[in-house]
Amino acid sequence: MDCFLALSAFLKSVGHELVESSARRFSSDGVEGVSTEYVADGGEEDLFWRVWFLTNQEVLLFLTYACRKEDQEAEREAVDGIVDSVCLVGKG
């Protein structure tokens, strides 16, 4: 599974284009992933979104986080810790 292609397809489905320079690819302990951040119209106010796709080639995990744009740094460390703690387990 190509996480970059999955991320690109998701963003297109919500009306955004993936800017390759804004995507962050990473790999650790057999898990590959990609993430990005963007701001989208949330109706009454802009929303700040973070999106991740992670895979170990058996499992694909899709994660999102959204908050008000002005609060985008408030929980960054906590959210990063949650994402960093994810452990993907396959069938085998």
C-alpha positions as CSV (number, residue, x, y, z in Angstrom):
1,M,0.0,0.0,0.0
2,D,1.4,3.4,-0.9
3,C,0.4,5.8,1.9
4,F,1.3,8.8,-0.3
5,L,-1.3,7.8,-2.9
6,A,-3.9,7.1,-0.2
7,L,-3.3,10.5,1.3
8,S,-3.6,12.2,-2.1
9,A,-6.8,10.4,-2.9
10,F,-8.3,11.3,0.4
11,L,-7.4,15.0,0.0
12,K,-8.9,15.1,-3.5
13,S,-12.1,13.6,-2.0
14,V,-12.5,16.5,0.4
15,G,-11.6,19.2,-2.3
16,H,-7.8,19.6,-1.6
17,E,-4.8,18.9,-3.6
18,L,-1.8,17.4,-2.0
19,V,1.3,19.6,-2.2
20,E,4.2,17.2,-2.2
21,S,6.5,19.6,-0.3
22,S,3.9,19.8,2.5
23,A,3.7,16.0,3.0
24,R,6.0,14.4,5.6
25,R,7.0,10.8,4.9
26,F,8.4,8.7,7.7
27,S,9.4,5.1,8.5
28,S,10.1,3.4,11.8
29,D,10.1,-0.2,13.0
30,G,8.5,-1.6,9.9
31,V,5.8,1.1,9.7
32,E,5.8,3.5,6.8
33,G,3.6,6.6,6.8
34,V,2.8,10.0,5.5
35,S,1.1,13.0,7.0
36,T,0.1,16.5,6.1
37,E,-1.7,19.6,7.5
38,Y,-4.1,22.0,6.0
39,V,-6.7,24.6,6.8
40,A,-10.3,24.2,5.5
41,D,-13.5,26.1,5.7
42,G,-15.5,24.8,8.7
43,G,-18.6,26.9,8.1
44,E,-18.5,29.5,10.8
45,E,-14.7,29.4,11.2
46,D,-11.6,27.8,9.6
47,L,-10.6,24.4,10.8
48,F,-7.0,23.2,11.0
49,W,-6.7,19.5,9.9
50,R,-3.9,17.0,10.4
51,V,-4.1,13.7,8.4
52,W,-1.9,10.5,8.7
53,F,-1.8,7.3,6.7
54,L,0.3,4.5,8.2
55,T,1.0,0.9,7.0
56,N,3.0,-2.1,7.8
57,Q,1.9,-3.6,4.5
58,E,-0.7,-5.8,6.2
59,V,-2.7,-3.0,8.0
60,L,-3.5,0.5,6.8
61,L,-4.4,3.1,9.4
62,F,-6.1,6.4,8.6
63,L,-6.0,9.1,11.3
64,T,-7.3,12.6,11.4
65,Y,-7.3,15.5,13.9
66,A,-9.2,18.8,13.6
67,C,-9.5,21.9,15.7
68,R,-10.1,25.6,15.3
69,K,-7.4,27.3,13.3
70,E,-6.4,29.5,16.2
71,D,-5.9,26.4,18.5
72,Q,-3.7,24.5,16.1
73,E,-0.7,24.5,18.4
74,A,-2.6,23.9,21.7
75,E,-2.6,20.0,21.5
76,R,0.1,19.4,18.9
77,E,2.5,17.6,21.4
78,A,-0.3,15.4,22.8
79,V,-1.6,14.4,19.4
80,D,2.0,13.7,18.2
81,G,2.5,11.5,21.2
82,I,-0.7,9.5,20.4
83,V,0.3,9.0,16.8
84,D,3.8,8.1,17.7
85,S,2.5,5.4,20.1
86,V,0.5,3.6,17.5
87,C,1.6,0.0,17.0
88,L,0.2,-1.8,13.9
89,V,-0.3,-5.6,14.2
90,G,-1.0,-7.8,11.2
91,K,-2.5,-11.3,10.9
92,G,0.9,-13.0,10.9
